[in-house]
C-alpha cells in the first residue's frame, strides 16, 4: 500500500491548489489560514478549476470528492526533504477522473535543494500581484503585466537583480517571458488586491518587505514606492471604515 502523509501548508490561496493536488494523490492536507477561510474550507471544501490542454472547458476538482482529505487549521510542522521528494513523485503520478478517463493535470510540486528558491516568487508578486492595486480599484494580474509590458519587464528584472544580490542563483529564477506568458491566463485580480477591495485592514506586505530590503542595500524603485503607497492608502481607508 502506498505511503500517505499528513501535510501542513501555510496559506490557503495558492495552498489550496497544491493541497487539492496532494489530496488527489491520496494524502491528508491541513491548510493554515485565516479563521473565516478555514471555516469555509472545512464546511464546503476547496474547488479548483484548471485549464487542461486539449479541453475547451476548465476541469473542476472538488476536494471533498478526492481520495485524500483537505481541511484547514493546524499547528507548525516540518517535513524532511525525503518526504517532499516522495510527494513530488506522488503528485506527478496522480490522475484525475474527468468523466471520460483519467487525465494528468497541470501544476506540479518541484523540490529544490536551494533555500533561495522561494525568492523567485518575489519578482512575480511585485510585477503582477501587487500592481493589481490601483488608486480607484483593482485590475487583473494579466492587465497589470500586459498593459505596459516594458514597465513590467523592468520592475520584474529589478526584483530579480535584488534577489540575486541576496544569494539567489539565476537558474532558480523564472525568466520574465515565461512569467508573462503564464500571466495571460490570470484574468482576475490577485488575492491581495481582492482582500483590499473587500475591506481587509491587514494583508501580507511583500511589497513593503522588498522595499525595505532594497533600501538596506542602498537602492530603490519608483514603481515599488508607488505600489507601497497605493497599498498603504487602501489599508488606511479600510481601517478607518472598520473603526
Secondary structure, DSSP 8 states (H G I E B T S, - for coil): -----EEEEE-STTHHHHHHHHHHTT-EEEEE--HHHHHHHHHH--EEEE--TT-SS-EEEEGGGSSSEEEE--------HHHHHHHHHHHHH--EE-SSSEE--S------S-TTGGGHHHHHIIIIIGGGB-SSSB--HHHHHHTTHHHHHHHHHHHHHHHHHTT--GGGS--HHHHHHHHTT--S--HHHHHHHTT-S----HHHHHHHHHHHTT---HHHHHHHHHHHHHHHHHHHHH-
